[in-house]
Amino acid sequence: MQTYRAPLRDMRFVLNELLDVGTLSTLPGYEEATPDLIDAVIEEGARLCENTLLPLNRPADEEGCHYENGAVRTPRGYKDAYRRFVEAGWTGVTVAPDYGGQGLPELVSVVFDEMVCSTNLAFGVYPLLSKGAAALIGAHAADDLKETYLPRLADGSWSGTMCLTEPHCGTDLGQIRTRATPIGDDRYAVTGTKIFISAGEHDLTENIVHLVLARLPDAPPGVRGISLFLVPKRKTAPDGGAGPANGVRCGSIEKKMGIHGSATCVMHFEEAEGYLIGAPHQGLRCMFTMMNGARLGVGLQGLGLGETAYQSAAAYARERRQGRALKGAAEPDAAADPIVVHPDVRRMLLNARALNEGARALAYWVALQLDISHRHPDATVREDADELVQLMTPIIKAFFTDYGFEATNLAVQVHGGHGYIREHGMEQLVRDARISQIYEGANGIQALDLVGRKLPRRAGRFLRHFFHPAIAFVEANRDDPALEDIVGPVGKALEKLQAATLTVAQRGLGDPEEAGAAASDYLRMFGLVAVGYMWCQMARLAADKANGDAFYESKLKTARFYVQKILPDTAGLFLKIMAGKSTVMAHGAEEF
């Protein structure tokens, strides 16, 4: 069965000891976000996720969503769970108080989002999109649109979507054909078809706010001609509530490999009334506010499923008895020993655990930087934090979801044949995890974004925000006898990453295919080193506080496992990067 208890002790360690979350309350607007308040909020979130969302996960997967005559019904239990979710205020956690939200830091939302992803990923898709829609509207929409839509997104009575993909184009948004024609009074008639629209139609809210990319009549070709429109499912009534139906129709829902409780829709816009957000032809720039937030959210899906996979596999390994320990019977009076005694089972469990705990630290650190980029009074500090977030966003999205998928597969392997059947719930985790590597920009696209956009930006300035503190930490702690077997290997991997960065940058200048051929290996290498840097910092704290304390002793053991059994993968990735594009591009297209 799927086993999950929110890892509150580890979350608190990262928040309070590694990051000193108390600094959030020194930022303007976050004065009330004290460690005590954050801890209480997280505890309440854990109860909701464990007691309400987790029990629905497997039944909703088996039932799925229902489509009939343009209407979508979510699985049994979802409406009640959503009501509880809304009543507890979770839909407005980060929305500004001026619009009815709680105005809490992004870091708080990230911690809660991880727990939602761990317990019911399909359910979590609905509020994730609403959160992104609220952030986009808050950043780019006119005041009257903010006043109409943000309070209803904050209180959960309305929800949001992002509508980008069309039947003929996904990543290549320059091919978008959806049209928007002015009809007066700052209104537009939007016509076109969008596919793969998560939460495009459902029965959880009275209205759905679609954020749609489309072209104006005078639009230039390609991505330079894309504008962004707010298109509600129902028009706005005079009192500001949901009014008559708009020209928005769900044509069907997809039958998918996983996340069955999330409605993935084909949406038809038939002269639907909409409103321009931002300047004409600047829609993609506005949409990136939502897309980047969604990419961080999808990265948390990898972490969340990886945590549930680990906990479920560890519980099974402690109970399942097969064979004897290689050194002799661990429990001679029993018919067999629990499989947790076997080295290969421990290898699989520790792979998942070490990556989960390291990724959690990295995700929370980046979320803290996101809050700093929004609220710090010093413009230079805000800019530096924003650049670090931009650098790390593709890494978190791609690296977290790749390893999360690996973790769910390891959980199946630990369960053996029982992992392959539905009863234990491991195969659902695998199916649910697989989409996270594809949507919100396939992981190969994230790698291209990293090497093609983030590395060269401002002559490599983005990279300094990671490399400088990491190098400084390694230099300051390399010779500490308590940490040398942890910090030393990370320092060497960091040096290799710098060399790989220089090679990718130099080769890519002369031949973009060189950068493209190295991109995925480079992103994974960067992810492994970034998590290694987090483990160095956590090991520093644990070494100072261990003295027989089981939590800190275990941290040090896990840190050593990471640097000795996982981090060495960077050596192979380095060789792949240095090998260049020749073998990748040697075949002619006709040979495939």
VENHUKA-V593316 format. One record per run of one state. SS is the DSSP state (H for helix, E for strand, - for the rest). FROM is the first residue (numbers start at 1). LEN is the number of residues. If there is no record, write none. Layout:
ss: {SS/SS}
from: {FROM/FROM}
len: {LEN/LEN}
//
This chain:
ss: {-/H/-/H/-/H/-/E/-/E/-/H/-/H/-/H/-/H/-/H/-/H/-/E/-/E/-/E/-/H/-/E/-/E/-/E/-/H/-/E/-/E/-/E/-/E/-/E/-/H/-/E/-/E/H/-/H/-/H/-/H/-/H/-/H/-/H/-/H/-/H/-/H/-/H/-/H/-/H/-/H/-}
from: {1/8/19/21/27/35/64/66/69/71/74/78/88/90/93/97/100/106/120/121/141/143/155/158/164/166/167/169/170/173/176/179/185/187/199/207/217/222/226/227/233/234/237/242/246/248/254/264/278/283/320/321/322/338/339/342/343/376/379/416/417/421/422/425/426/437/443/455/457/478/484/511/512/546/550/567/569/579/582/586/589/592}
len: {7/11/2/6/8/29/2/3/2/3/4/10/2/3/4/3/6/14/1/20/2/12/3/6/2/1/2/1/3/3/3/6/2/12/8/10/5/4/1/6/1/3/5/4/2/6/10/14/5/37/1/1/16/1/3/1/33/3/37/1/4/1/3/1/11/6/12/2/21/6/27/1/34/4/17/2/10/3/4/3/3/1}
//
